[in-house]
Amino acid sequence: MATKALVIINCIILAIGNCGGPLIMRLYFNNGGKRIWFSSFLETAGFPIIFIPLFFSYLNRLRRNNNGSENISFFLIKPRLLIAAVLVGILSGFDNYLYAYGIAYLPVSTAALIIASQLAFIAIFSYFMVNHKFTPFTINAVVLLTVGAAVLGMHTETDKPVHETHKQYVIGFLMTVAAAVMYAFILPLVELAYQKAKQPMSYTLVLEVQLILCFFASLVSLIGMYIAGDFKALLIEAREFKLGEAMFYVVVVFSAIIWQGFFLGAIGLIFCASSLVSGIMISVLLPITEVLAVIFYHEKFQAEKGLSLALSLWGFVSYFYGEIKSEKDQKRIQQESELASLSRTISEC
């Protein structure tokens, strides 16, 4: 029951971050924002929020240790998992930059459709890294999602925002594809880190991993901001923000909070289920992001996007059907095995 509750909570948090994150990031760029490293920093800068649940978890452990028999520390994470979290955090920092670059030059609906292709890459990486099995339905989904993303590469001029060059659009497209591939690698990597942690995994430990991951991802972005001169430029950018200086800071704060929901929900689902389930949930939410982008930003929805969306949805359905069928087959095999074992026991008697 507790696991189901955690799954639901993480799905809700992920939904808010997955749908709201790209929209608020695009709001920043649409209204005069130009700092890509700063945008990537905002994707993980909300990590101090995690100290709140960690503090309550610590108090709960203290309360249960009334007799003082155990030495209770604030952090549970051990060096092996800590190192893994640091490495994943550094990778995430660069992945955030790739994604922010894509959002800077692509419509949200286009970026969302490209990101949908990451489910295909997650399936591939999961197969090699954490031994998730391929089925014909998985392969079908991989092909459909890949083709769906490729369709968007056609007739890009019809989708290009008027104030951007063709070169910027193409680079943004490629950066988004690279971000999808890298994040598809990161999710199974987190699952692998959980498996190899050599310590019992708990949701508190997941929060600690998220804290460390986001800290180092933010550190990568801060270094990028320093090199790119973002710190000086941001003061000017805030004053010239089309929605007003106060709204600039509102957008910044809410961006950090909303994106934190995405990352926390994603790695939380890995803990509760698997990296593949996390990837599926991200992909399932993408059509909602596309619809919201069309509603709020009046983005065009051409035939290419419609075809890509149809292929993506077909891929999702194929994958889900395959998973349901596989689960039923496993249950049937297990039942048959139990019946055979019972029959042998009876015959021996």
KEVOLUM-694492 format. One record per residue (C-alpha): residue number from 1; residue in one letter; chain; z, y, x. Coordinates in Angstrom, 3 decimals. Layout:
BEGIN
     n   res   chain          z          y          x
   NUM     A       A          Z          Y          X
...
This chain:
BEGIN
     n   res   chain          z          y          x
     1     M       A      0.000      0.000      0.000
     2     A       A      0.919      2.372      2.823
     3     T       A     -2.360      1.602      4.584
     4     K       A     -4.342      2.378      1.434
     5     A       A     -2.492      5.672      1.073
     6     L       A     -3.308      6.533      4.692
     7     V       A     -6.964      5.676      4.130
     8     I       A     -7.108      7.938      1.070
     9     I       A     -5.332     10.792      2.853
    10     N       A     -7.629     10.530      5.862
    11     C       A    -10.699     10.386      3.631
    12     I       A     -9.613     13.585      1.869
    13     I       A     -8.874     15.356      5.150
    14     L       A    -12.185     14.173      6.592
    15     A       A    -14.074     15.304      3.490
    16     I       A    -12.657     18.822      3.760
    17     G       A    -13.474     19.039      7.460
    18     N       A    -16.853     17.353      7.269
    19     C       A    -18.120     19.535      4.432
    20     G       A    -16.301     22.762      5.239
    21     G       A    -16.639     22.785      9.024
    22     P       A    -20.426     23.225      9.299
    23     L       A    -20.454     25.751      6.451
    24     I       A    -17.828     28.019      7.964
    25     M       A    -19.408     27.685     11.404
    26     R       A    -22.733     28.768      9.943
    27     L       A    -20.946     31.661      8.217
    28     Y       A    -19.906     32.867     11.657
    29     F       A    -23.452     32.698     13.027
    30     N       A    -25.032     34.189      9.902
    31     N       A    -22.893     37.304     10.153
    32     G       A    -23.428     38.272     13.745
    33     G       A    -21.593     35.555     15.661
    34     K       A    -23.404     34.459     18.808
    35     R       A    -20.838     32.790     21.049
    36     I       A    -21.577     29.059     21.137
    37     W       A    -18.770     28.067     23.493
    38     F       A    -16.342     29.978     21.288
    39     S       A    -17.615     28.100     18.237
    40     S       A    -17.140     24.798     20.024
    41     F       A    -13.613     25.895     20.949
    42     L       A    -12.799     26.505     17.279
    43     E       A    -13.711     22.904     16.464
    44     T       A    -10.580     21.656     18.220
    45     A       A     -8.430     24.785     18.636
    46     G       A     -6.354     23.936     15.568
    47     F       A     -4.561     21.120     17.402
    48     P       A     -1.123     22.881     17.445
    49     I       A     -0.916     22.064     13.720
    50     I       A     -0.398     18.441     14.738
    51     F       A      2.993     19.331     16.202
    52     I       A      4.320     19.729     12.640
    53     P       A      3.914     16.072     11.544
    54     L       A      4.878     14.932     15.050
    55     F       A      8.129     16.888     14.787
    56     F       A      8.997     15.290     11.446
    57     S       A      8.137     11.877     12.853
    58     Y       A     10.485     12.557     15.760
    59     L       A     13.283     13.591     13.379
    60     N       A     12.720     10.424     11.370
    61     R       A     13.037      8.284     14.492
    62     L       A     16.234     10.108     15.429
    63     R       A     17.647      9.539     11.948
    64     R       A     16.956      5.810     12.152
    65     N       A     18.669      5.674     15.540
    66     N       A     22.107      6.632     14.241
    67     N       A     24.057      4.543     16.697
    68     G       A     22.186      6.025     19.663
    69     S       A     21.219      2.597     20.982
    70     E       A     17.705      3.744     21.887
    71     N       A     16.449      6.612     23.983
    72     I       A     14.181      8.471     21.558
    73     S       A     11.461     10.605     23.122
    74     F       A      9.258     13.109     21.327
    75     F       A      6.036     11.435     22.507
    76     L       A      5.314      7.716     22.224
    77     I       A      2.045      7.606     24.133
    78     K       A      1.916      5.629     27.376
    79     P       A     -0.196      6.406     30.467
    80     R       A     -3.017      3.971     29.648
    81     L       A     -3.713      5.495     26.243
    82     L       A     -3.020      8.984     27.577
    83     I       A     -5.787      8.665     30.174
    84     A       A     -8.178      7.370     27.517
    85     A       A     -7.339     10.314     25.241
    86     V       A     -7.951     12.770     28.086
    87     L       A    -11.364     11.266     28.865
    88     V       A    -12.379     11.200     25.205
    89     G       A    -11.180     14.784     24.869
    90     I       A    -13.380     15.949     27.734
    91     L       A    -16.381     14.172     26.213
    92     S       A    -15.568     15.726     22.842
    93     G       A    -15.533     19.173     24.408
    94     F       A    -19.139     18.795     25.529
    95     D       A    -20.117     17.151     22.245
    96     N       A    -18.662     20.112     20.354
    97     Y       A    -20.838     22.451     22.399
    98     L       A    -23.969     20.455     21.577
    99     Y       A    -23.112     20.514     17.891
   100     A       A    -22.251     24.224     17.860
   101     Y       A    -25.546     24.966     19.597
   102     G       A    -27.396     23.055     16.895
   103     I       A    -25.599     24.822     14.043
   104     A       A    -26.361     28.172     15.691
   105     Y       A    -30.106     27.615     15.300
   106     L       A    -30.513     25.114     12.460
   107     P       A    -29.867     25.357      8.734
   108     V       A    -26.723     23.421      7.798
   109     S       A    -28.691     21.077      5.545
   110     T       A    -31.037     20.164      8.397
   111     A       A    -28.192     19.626     10.847
   112     A       A    -26.398     17.440      8.301
   113     L       A    -29.429     15.206      7.888
   114     I       A    -29.752     14.827     11.652
   115     I       A    -26.067     13.976     11.973
   116     A       A    -26.608     11.261      9.347
   117     S       A    -28.534      9.346     12.000
   118     Q       A    -25.352      8.913     14.019
   119     L       A    -24.367      5.981     11.798
   120     A       A    -27.223      4.060     13.383
   121     F       A    -25.942      4.853     16.853
   122     I       A    -22.357      4.052     15.850
   123     A       A    -23.497      0.618     14.701
   124     I       A    -25.233      0.031     18.039
   125     F       A    -22.357      1.272     20.195
   126     S       A    -19.816     -0.597     18.054
   127     Y       A    -21.756     -3.810     18.581
   128     F       A    -21.550     -3.535     22.354
   129     M       A    -18.136     -1.876     22.705
   130     V       A    -15.921     -3.397     20.008
   131     N       A    -17.961     -6.426     18.906
   132     H       A    -18.919     -5.299     15.417
   133     K       A    -21.531     -7.752     14.199
   134     F       A    -25.083     -6.842     13.240
   135     T       A    -26.521     -8.108      9.962
   136     P       A    -30.055     -7.706      8.581
   137     F       A    -28.655     -5.002      6.309
   138     T       A    -27.141     -3.159      9.261
   139     I       A    -30.447     -3.289     11.121
   140     N       A    -32.240     -2.035      8.020
   141     A       A    -29.772      0.845      7.731
   142     V       A    -30.190      1.700     11.412
   143     V       A    -33.978      1.842     11.065
   144     L       A    -33.887      3.898      7.870
   145     L       A    -31.408      6.432      9.230
   146     T       A    -33.357      6.793     12.459
   147     V       A    -36.637      7.289     10.606
   148     G       A    -34.907      9.736      8.273
   149     A       A    -33.866     11.888     11.210
   150     A       A    -37.327     11.606     12.777
   151     V       A    -38.968     12.869      9.581
   152     L       A    -37.133     16.153     10.037
   153     G       A    -38.915     16.638     13.333
   154     M       A    -42.172     17.095     11.442
   155     H       A    -43.324     20.506     10.227
   156     T       A    -40.304     22.253     11.708
   157     E       A    -41.859     25.690     11.247
   158     T       A    -41.307     25.489      7.482
   159     D       A    -37.565     25.134      7.993
   160     K       A    -37.064     27.608     10.820
   161     P       A    -34.923     30.662     10.006
   162     V       A    -37.010     33.835     10.188
   163     H       A    -34.987     35.443     12.984
   164     E       A    -35.338     32.483     15.356
   165     T       A    -38.132     31.380     17.644
   166     H       A    -39.752     27.974     17.519
   167     K       A    -38.260     27.207     20.930
   168     Q       A    -34.733     27.984     19.711
   169     Y       A    -35.245     25.769     16.680
   170     V       A    -36.525     22.835     18.738
   171     I       A    -33.693     23.144     21.253
   172     G       A    -31.191     23.332     18.387
   173     F       A    -32.752     20.228     16.863
   174     L       A    -32.528     18.284     20.126
   175     M       A    -28.974     19.480     20.761
   176     T       A    -27.916     18.249     17.320
   177     V       A    -29.503     14.858     17.948
   178     A       A    -27.670     14.685     21.281
   179     A       A    -24.415     15.639     19.532
   180     A       A    -24.941     12.852     16.993
   181     V       A    -25.539     10.286     19.735
   182     M       A    -22.551     11.417     21.787
   183     Y       A    -20.166     11.417     18.826
   184     A       A    -21.488      7.998     17.853
   185     F       A    -20.374      6.872     21.309
   186     I       A    -17.003      8.635     21.037
   187     L       A    -15.904      6.938     17.796
   188     P       A    -16.162      3.336     19.108
   189     L       A    -14.659      4.564     22.368
   190     V       A    -11.567      5.691     20.457
   191     E       A    -11.415      2.319     18.700
   192     L       A    -11.722      0.572     22.059
   193     A       A     -8.894      2.734     23.408
   194     Y       A     -6.710      1.647     20.483
   195     Q       A     -7.507     -2.002     21.175
   196     K       A     -6.778     -1.725     24.897
   197     A       A     -3.718      0.510     24.542
   198     K       A     -1.213     -2.259     25.350
   199     Q       A      1.292     -0.671     22.986
   200     P       A      1.771     -0.990     19.226
   201     M       A     -0.429      1.502     17.415
   202     S       A      1.101      3.660     14.709
   203     Y       A     -0.078      6.723     12.855
   204     T       A      2.288      8.833     14.943
   205     L       A      0.511      7.554     18.026
   206     V       A     -2.839      8.393     16.421
   207     L       A     -1.608     11.965     15.953
   208     E       A     -0.600     12.109     19.604
   209     V       A     -4.039     10.887     20.656
   210     Q       A     -5.584     13.565     18.454
   211     L       A     -3.348     16.221     19.993
   212     I       A     -4.269     15.296     23.558
   213     L       A     -7.930     14.796     22.714
   214     C       A     -8.218     18.214     21.091
   215     F       A     -6.239     19.922     23.844
   216     F       A     -8.633     18.757     26.543
   217     A       A    -11.693     19.359     24.373
   218     S       A    -10.434     22.913     23.843
   219     L       A     -9.831     23.256     27.574
   220     V       A    -13.465     22.334     28.267
   221     S       A    -14.559     24.974     25.756
   222     L       A    -12.252     27.598     27.261
   223     I       A    -13.787     26.999     30.687
   224     G       A    -17.223     27.347     29.103
   225     M       A    -16.119     30.552     27.381
   226     Y       A    -14.918     31.991     30.678
   227     I       A    -18.180     31.168     32.450
   228     A       A    -20.254     32.545     29.550
   229     G       A    -18.187     35.743     29.345
   230     D       A    -17.084     35.091     25.778
   231     F       A    -13.633     36.649     26.139
   232     K       A    -15.010     40.152     26.673
   233     A       A    -17.821     39.737     24.162
   234     L       A    -15.556     38.562     21.333
   235     L       A    -13.818     41.923     20.943
   236     I       A    -17.170     43.632     20.450
   237     E       A    -18.378     40.829     18.206
   238     A       A    -15.301     41.151     15.988
   239     R       A    -15.895     44.881     15.501
   240     E       A    -19.576     44.351     14.707
   241     F       A    -19.077     41.344     12.422
   242     K       A    -21.077     41.961      9.242
   243     L       A    -18.239     40.937      6.932
   244     G       A    -15.763     43.200      8.724
   245     E       A    -13.349     42.771     11.612
   246     A       A    -10.561     41.378      9.431
   247     M       A    -12.892     38.745      7.981
   248     F       A    -13.943     37.790     11.499
   249     Y       A    -10.402     36.666     12.260
   250     V       A    -10.075     34.985      8.859
   251     V       A    -13.226     32.977      9.583
   252     V       A    -11.911     32.081     13.038
   253     V       A     -8.531     30.858     11.767
   254     F       A     -9.920     28.862      8.858
   255     S       A    -12.618     27.395     11.065
   256     A       A     -9.996     26.017     13.445
   257     I       A     -7.928     24.587     10.581
   258     I       A    -10.839     23.019      8.699
   259     W       A    -12.373     21.441     11.793
   260     Q       A     -9.016     19.932     12.694
   261     G       A     -9.188     18.090      9.391
   262     F       A    -12.506     16.569     10.399
   263     F       A    -11.283     15.210     13.728
   264     L       A     -7.938     14.037     12.388
   265     G       A     -9.573     12.297      9.442
   266     A       A    -12.167     10.638     11.674
   267     I       A     -9.746      9.117     14.169
   268     G       A     -7.275      8.348     11.383
   269     L       A     -9.894      6.196      9.673
   270     I       A    -10.569      4.427     12.961
   271     F       A     -6.875      3.500     13.031
   272     C       A     -6.819      2.407      9.379
   273     A       A    -10.174      0.616      9.426
   274     S       A    -12.759      0.933     12.218
   275     S       A    -15.078      3.365     13.964
   276     L       A    -17.936      2.108     11.814
   277     V       A    -16.047      2.865      8.600
   278     S       A    -15.263      6.324      9.948
   279     G       A    -18.941      6.860     10.720
   280     I       A    -19.947      5.646      7.278
   281     M       A    -17.544      8.055      5.613
   282     I       A    -18.932     10.941      7.665
   283     S       A    -22.472      9.965      6.712
   284     V       A    -21.652      9.515      3.025
   285     L       A    -20.272     13.059      2.884
   286     L       A    -23.362     14.620      4.452
   287     P       A    -25.394     14.882      1.214
   288     I       A    -22.517     16.934     -0.220
   289     T       A    -22.725     19.235      2.794
   290     E       A    -26.468     19.606      2.233
   291     V       A    -26.007     20.526     -1.419
   292     L       A    -23.289     23.042     -0.565
   293     A       A    -25.535     24.601      2.089
   294     V       A    -28.338     25.016     -0.432
   295     I       A    -25.914     26.547     -2.957
   296     F       A    -24.025     28.931     -0.667
   297     Y       A    -26.700     29.835      1.874
   298     H       A    -29.798     29.367     -0.315
   299     E       A    -31.376     27.155      2.315
   300     K       A    -34.801     25.713      1.639
   301     F       A    -35.003     22.068      0.671
   302     Q       A    -38.549     21.008      1.476
   303     A       A    -40.251     17.663      0.992
   304     E       A    -39.306     16.557      4.519
   305     K       A    -35.619     17.056      3.752
   306     G       A    -35.979     15.256      0.445
   307     L       A    -37.638     12.286      2.135
   308     S       A    -35.050     12.285      4.914
   309     L       A    -32.217     12.395      2.382
   310     A       A    -33.764      9.541      0.397
   311     L       A    -34.102      7.409      3.536
   312     S       A    -30.533      8.234      4.540
   313     L       A    -29.158      7.283      1.127
   314     W       A    -31.220      4.096      1.207
   315     G       A    -29.708      3.345      4.590
   316     F       A    -26.169      3.939      3.287
   317     V       A    -26.748      1.676      0.273
   318     S       A    -28.248     -1.007      2.493
   319     Y       A    -25.293     -0.906      4.824
   320     F       A    -22.699     -0.940      2.038
   321     Y       A    -24.430     -3.811      0.268
   322     G       A    -24.541     -5.760      3.510
   323     E       A    -20.839     -5.165      4.151
   324     I       A    -19.881     -6.251      0.622
   325     K       A    -22.081     -9.342      0.869
   326     S       A    -20.691    -10.193      4.299
   327     E       A    -17.128     -9.863      3.033
   328     K       A    -17.862    -12.138      0.071
   329     D       A    -19.496    -14.706      2.360
   330     Q       A    -16.488    -14.672      4.673
   331     K       A    -14.117    -15.201      1.749
   332     R       A    -16.277    -18.053      0.454
   333     I       A    -16.367    -19.719      3.880
   334     Q       A    -12.612    -19.298      4.219
   335     Q       A    -12.016    -20.822      0.780
   336     E       A    -14.334    -23.734      1.549
   337     S       A    -12.532    -24.294      4.835
   338     E       A     -9.157    -24.274      3.100
   339     L       A    -10.404    -26.702      0.441
   340     A       A    -11.818    -29.017      3.100
   341     S       A     -8.532    -28.910      4.977
   342     L       A     -6.620    -29.635      1.781
   343     S       A     -8.931    -32.553      0.960
   344     R       A     -8.369    -34.063      4.400
   345     T       A     -4.616    -33.711      3.988
   346     I       A     -4.702    -35.438      0.582
   347     S       A     -6.921    -38.262      1.854
   348     E       A     -4.589    -38.861      4.793
   349     C       A     -1.677    -39.141      2.405
